[in-house]
Amino acid sequence: MDLTPLIPAGRQIIESYGEGRFRISGTAIEGSILVFPDRTLPWPVDSSEAITPESLDEVARAGEAGTVNVLLLGCGQRMAMVPPALRDRLRAAGVVVEPMDTGAACRTYNVLMAEGRQVAAALIAVP
């Protein structure tokens, strides 16, 4: 019996992470990334302290367009609190932000995306 969830073609799946990179749908990407169900973008953030509302403008735009309503924030090796200004900016765009460590964010993204949820992930690369 095959228990692999059916994933629509073109969807971004996080296959692995670590050593400062990710493997997304067969493509290796160095550094931190933003993952949407239909695309993956580089994200010039290397620590949770470097996350700003501006660094997540692409997510806010997706929220305003109605294509994302949950952001999984992979904060690196440990979860970090989300600054109120960041949470407020995303909430105003219709996006709920859920902070967690990067590994948990990768796993949770895959589950929610497979369920067809409007999810994105902002992932800080881990060693």
MIDOSE-1310 file (N, C-alpha, C; in nm, 2 decimals, decimal comma, always signed):
residues 127
mdlt	+0,08/-0,12/+0,00/+0,00/+0,00/+0,00/+0,09/+0,12/+0,00; +0,07/+0,21/-0,09/+0,14/+0,34/-0,11/+0,08/+0,44/-0,02; +0,16/+0,49/+0,08/+0,11/+0,60/+0,17/+0,16/+0,74/+0,14; +0,23/+0,75/+0,02/+0,28/+0,88/-0,02/+0,17/+0,97/-0,06
plip	+0,16/+1,09/+0,00/+0,05/+1,18/-0,04/+0,06/+1,22/-0,19; -0,05/+1,24/-0,25/-0,05/+1,28/-0,39/-0,02/+1,43/-0,39; +0,09/+1,47/-0,46/+0,13/+1,61/-0,47/+0,10/+1,65/-0,61; +0,03/+1,76/-0,63/+0,01/+1,81/-0,76/+0,14/+1,85/-0,83
agrq	+0,14/+1,83/-0,96/+0,26/+1,87/-1,04/+0,30/+2,02/-1,02; +0,43/+2,04/-1,01/+0,47/+2,18/-1,00/+0,48/+2,23/-0,85; +0,44/+2,16/-0,76/+0,44/+2,20/-0,62/+0,58/+2,18/-0,56; +0,62/+2,27/-0,48/+0,75/+2,27/-0,42/+0,75/+2,18/-0,29
iies	+0,83/+2,08/-0,29/+0,85/+1,99/-0,18/+0,99/+2,00/-0,12; +0,99/+2,02/+0,01/+1,12/+2,03/+0,08/+1,17/+1,88/+0,11; +1,28/+1,84/+0,03/+1,33/+1,71/+0,04/+1,43/+1,69/+0,15; +1,51/+1,80/+0,17/+1,62/+1,79/+0,28/+1,67/+1,93/+0,31
ygeg	+1,73/+1,94/+0,43/+1,79/+2,06/+0,47/+1,91/+2,03/+0,56; +2,00/+2,13/+0,57/+2,12/+2,11/+0,65/+2,25/+2,15/+0,57; +2,36/+2,17/+0,64/+2,48/+2,20/+0,58/+2,47/+2,33/+0,50; +2,38/+2,42/+0,55/+2,37/+2,55/+0,49/+2,29/+2,55/+0,36
rfri	+2,22/+2,45/+0,33/+2,14/+2,44/+0,20/+2,01/+2,36/+0,22; +1,94/+2,36/+0,11/+1,81/+2,29/+0,11/+1,80/+2,21/-0,03; +1,72/+2,11/-0,03/+1,69/+2,04/-0,16/+1,54/+2,06/-0,17; +1,50/+2,13/-0,27/+1,36/+2,16/-0,30/+1,32/+2,10/-0,43
sgta	+1,23/+2,00/-0,43/+1,18/+1,94/-0,56/+1,30/+1,91/-0,65; +1,40/+1,85/-0,60/+1,52/+1,80/-0,68/+1,63/+1,90/-0,71; +1,61/+2,03/-0,66/+1,71/+2,13/-0,68/+1,78/+2,17/-0,55; +1,91/+2,17/-0,55/+1,99/+2,21/-0,43/+2,00/+2,36/-0,43
iegs	+1,97/+2,43/-0,32/+1,98/+2,57/-0,31/+2,06/+2,61/-0,18; +2,16/+2,69/-0,20/+2,24/+2,73/-0,09/+2,18/+2,85/-0,01; +2,19/+2,85/+0,12/+2,14/+2,96/+0,20/+1,99/+2,96/+0,23; +1,95/+3,06/+0,30/+1,81/+3,07/+0,34/+1,72/+3,10/+0,22
ilvf	+1,59/+3,05/+0,24/+1,50/+3,06/+0,13/+1,35/+3,09/+0,17; +1,28/+3,14/+0,08/+1,13/+3,15/+0,09/+1,07/+3,04/+0,00; +0,98/+2,96/+0,06/+0,92/+2,85/-0,02/+0,77/+2,88/-0,03; +0,72/+2,88/-0,15/+0,58/+2,89/-0,17/+0,54/+2,76/-0,25
pdrt	+0,41/+2,73/-0,25/+0,38/+2,60/-0,32/+0,42/+2,60/-0,46; +0,43/+2,71/-0,53/+0,47/+2,71/-0,67/+0,61/+2,76/-0,71; +0,68/+2,81/-0,61/+0,82/+2,86/-0,63/+0,90/+2,87/-0,51; +1,03/+2,88/-0,53/+1,13/+2,90/-0,42/+1,22/+3,01/-0,45
lpwp	+1,24/+3,10/-0,36/+1,32/+3,22/-0,38/+1,43/+3,23/-0,27; +1,55/+3,29/-0,31/+1,65/+3,31/-0,21/+1,60/+3,41/-0,11; +1,65/+3,40/+0,01/+1,61/+3,49/+0,12/+1,73/+3,54/+0,19; +1,77/+3,66/+0,18/+1,90/+3,71/+0,24/+1,90/+3,73/+0,39
vdss	+1,86/+3,63/+0,46/+1,86/+3,64/+0,61/+1,94/+3,52/+0,66; +2,03/+3,55/+0,76/+2,11/+3,44/+0,81/+2,09/+3,42/+0,96; +2,00/+3,50/+1,02/+1,97/+3,48/+1,17/+1,83/+3,53/+1,20; +1,77/+3,49/+1,30/+1,64/+3,54/+1,34/+1,64/+3,69/+1,37
eait	+1,75/+3,74/+1,42/+1,76/+3,88/+1,44/+1,76/+3,96/+1,31; +1,79/+3,90/+1,20/+1,80/+3,98/+1,07/+1,66/+3,98/+1,00; +1,56/+3,91/+1,06/+1,43/+3,91/+0,99/+1,36/+4,04/+1,02; +1,32/+4,11/+0,91/+1,25/+4,23/+0,92/+1,11/+4,22/+0,84
pesl	+1,02/+4,31/+0,87/+0,90/+4,31/+0,78/+0,93/+4,32/+0,63; +1,03/+4,40/+0,60/+1,07/+4,42/+0,46/+1,12/+4,29/+0,40; +1,19/+4,21/+0,48/+1,25/+4,08/+0,43/+1,14/+3,98/+0,39; +1,02/+4,01/+0,44/+0,91/+3,92/+0,41/+0,80/+3,99/+0,32
deva	+0,84/+4,09/+0,25/+0,75/+4,16/+0,16/+0,68/+4,07/+0,06; +0,76/+3,97/+0,01/+0,70/+3,88/-0,09/+0,59/+3,79/-0,03; +0,61/+3,76/+0,10/+0,50/+3,68/+0,17/+0,38/+3,77/+0,19; +0,40/+3,89/+0,23/+0,29/+3,99/+0,25/+0,21/+4,01/+0,12
rage	+0,28/+4,02/+0,01/+0,22/+4,04/-0,12/+0,13/+3,92/-0,15; +0,19/+3,80/-0,12/+0,11/+3,68/-0,15/-0,01/+3,67/-0,06; +0,00/+3,72/+0,07/-0,12/+3,72/+0,16/-0,22/+3,82/+0,10; -0,18/+3,93/+0,06/-0,27/+4,03/+0,01/-0,34/+3,98/-0,12
agtv	-0,27/+3,90/-0,20/-0,33/+3,84/-0,32/-0,42/+3,72/-0,29; -0,42/+3,67/-0,16/-0,50/+3,56/-0,12/-0,44/+3,43/-0,15; -0,31/+3,42/-0,18/-0,25/+3,29/-0,21/-0,17/+3,23/-0,10; -0,15/+3,30/+0,01/-0,09/+3,25/+0,13/-0,16/+3,31/+0,25
nvll	-0,19/+3,22/+0,35/-0,25/+3,27/+0,47/-0,18/+3,21/+0,60; -0,08/+3,13/+0,58/+0,00/+3,08/+0,69/+0,15/+3,09/+0,65; +0,23/+3,15/+0,73/+0,38/+3,15/+0,71/+0,44/+3,07/+0,82; +0,52/+2,97/+0,79/+0,60/+2,89/+0,88/+0,73/+2,96/+0,88
lgcg	+0,77/+3,01/+0,99/+0,90/+3,08/+1,01/+1,00/+2,99/+1,07; +1,09/+2,94/+0,99/+1,20/+2,85/+1,03/+1,31/+2,94/+1,08; +1,33/+2,95/+1,21/+1,42/+3,04/+1,28/+1,57/+2,99/+1,29; +1,60/+2,88/+1,23/+1,73/+2,83/+1,25/+1,73/+2,71/+1,34
qrma	+1,83/+2,69/+1,42/+1,83/+2,57/+1,51/+1,74/+2,58/+1,62; +1,69/+2,70/+1,66/+1,60/+2,71/+1,77/+1,49/+2,81/+1,73; +1,37/+2,79/+1,78/+1,26/+2,88/+1,76/+1,30/+3,02/+1,83; +1,25/+3,12/+1,77/+1,27/+3,26/+1,82/+1,13/+3,33/+1,82
mvpp	+1,11/+3,42/+1,91/+0,99/+3,50/+1,91/+0,98/+3,59/+1,79; +0,86/+3,61/+1,75/+0,84/+3,70/+1,63/+0,81/+3,84/+1,68; +0,89/+3,94/+1,64/+0,87/+4,08/+1,68/+0,73/+4,13/+1,65; +0,67/+4,20/+1,74/+0,53/+4,25/+1,71/+0,51/+4,32/+1,58
alrd	+0,61/+4,40/+1,54/+0,60/+4,48/+1,41/+0,59/+4,38/+1,29; +0,66/+4,27/+1,30/+0,66/+4,17/+1,19/+0,53/+4,10/+1,19; +0,49/+4,05/+1,31/+0,36/+3,98/+1,32/+0,24/+4,07/+1,27; +0,25/+4,20/+1,31/+0,14/+4,29/+1,27/+0,14/+4,32/+1,12
rlra	+0,25/+4,33/+1,06/+0,26/+4,35/+0,91/+0,20/+4,23/+0,84; +0,24/+4,11/+0,88/+0,18/+3,99/+0,82/+0,03/+3,98/+0,84; -0,01/+4,00/+0,96/-0,15/+3,99/+1,00/-0,23/+4,09/+0,91; -0,18/+4,21/+0,89/-0,25/+4,31/+0,81/-0,27/+4,26/+0,66
agvv	-0,17/+4,17/+0,62/-0,18/+4,12/+0,49/-0,26/+3,99/+0,48; -0,32/+3,94/+0,60/-0,39/+3,82/+0,60/-0,32/+3,70/+0,62; -0,19/+3,71/+0,68/-0,11/+3,59/+0,70/-0,08/+3,58/+0,85; -0,10/+3,45/+0,90/-0,07/+3,42/+1,03/+0,07/+3,36/+1,03
vepm	+0,16/+3,40/+1,12/+0,30/+3,36/+1,12/+0,32/+3,26/+1,24; +0,38/+3,15/+1,21/+0,40/+3,04/+1,32/+0,55/+3,02/+1,32; +0,62/+3,07/+1,43/+0,77/+3,05/+1,44/+0,80/+2,91/+1,49; +0,91/+2,85/+1,45/+0,95/+2,72/+1,49/+1,10/+2,70/+1,44
dtga	+1,16/+2,60/+1,48/+1,30/+2,57/+1,43/+1,28/+2,53/+1,28; +1,39/+2,55/+1,21/+1,39/+2,52/+1,06/+1,34/+2,38/+1,03; +1,39/+2,28/+1,10/+1,35/+2,14/+1,07/+1,20/+2,12/+1,09; +1,15/+2,17/+1,20/+1,00/+2,16/+1,22/+0,93/+2,23/+1,11
acrt	+0,98/+2,35/+1,07/+0,91/+2,43/+0,96/+0,91/+2,35/+0,83; +1,02/+2,28/+0,80/+1,03/+2,21/+0,67/+0,92/+2,09/+0,68; +0,92/+2,02/+0,78/+0,83/+1,91/+0,79/+0,68/+1,96/+0,79; +0,65/+2,06/+0,86/+0,52/+2,11/+0,87/+0,47/+2,17/+0,74
ynvl	+0,56/+2,24/+0,67/+0,53/+2,29/+0,53/+0,49/+2,18/+0,44; +0,56/+2,07/+0,44/+0,53/+1,96/+0,35/+0,39/+1,90/+0,38; +0,36/+1,89/+0,50/+0,23/+1,83/+0,54/+0,12/+1,93/+0,50; +0,13/+2,06/+0,53/+0,02/+2,15/+0,50/+0,01/+2,17/+0,35
maeg	+0,12/+2,18/+0,28/+0,12/+2,19/+0,13/+0,05/+2,07/+0,07; +0,08/+1,95/+0,12/+0,01/+1,83/+0,07/-0,14/+1,83/+0,09; -0,18/+1,90/+0,20/-0,32/+1,91/+0,23/-0,39/+2,02/+0,14; -0,31/+2,09/+0,06/-0,37/+2,19/-0,02/-0,38/+2,33/+0,05
rqva	-0,32/+2,34/+0,16/-0,33/+2,47/+0,24/-0,25/+2,58/+0,17; -0,29/+2,70/+0,19/-0,22/+2,82/+0,14/-0,11/+2,86/+0,23; +0,00/+2,79/+0,22/+0,12/+2,80/+0,31/+0,24/+2,84/+0,24; +0,33/+2,91/+0,31/+0,46/+2,95/+0,27/+0,56/+2,92/+0,39
aali	+0,68/+2,91/+0,36/+0,78/+2,89/+0,46/+0,90/+2,99/+0,44; +0,94/+3,05/+0,54/+1,07/+3,13/+0,54/+1,17/+3,06/+0,62; +1,27/+3,01/+0,56/+1,36/+2,91/+0,62/+1,50/+2,96/+0,63; +1,55/+2,98/+0,75/+1,69/+3,01/+0,78/+1,77/+2,88/+0,77
avp	+1,88/+2,89/+0,68/+1,96/+2,77/+0,66/+2,03/+2,73/+0,79; +2,05/+2,60/+0,82/+2,12/+2,56/+0,94/+2,24/+2,48/+0,90; +2,34/+2,48/+0,98/+2,46/+2,40/+0,95/+2,44/+2,25/+0,94
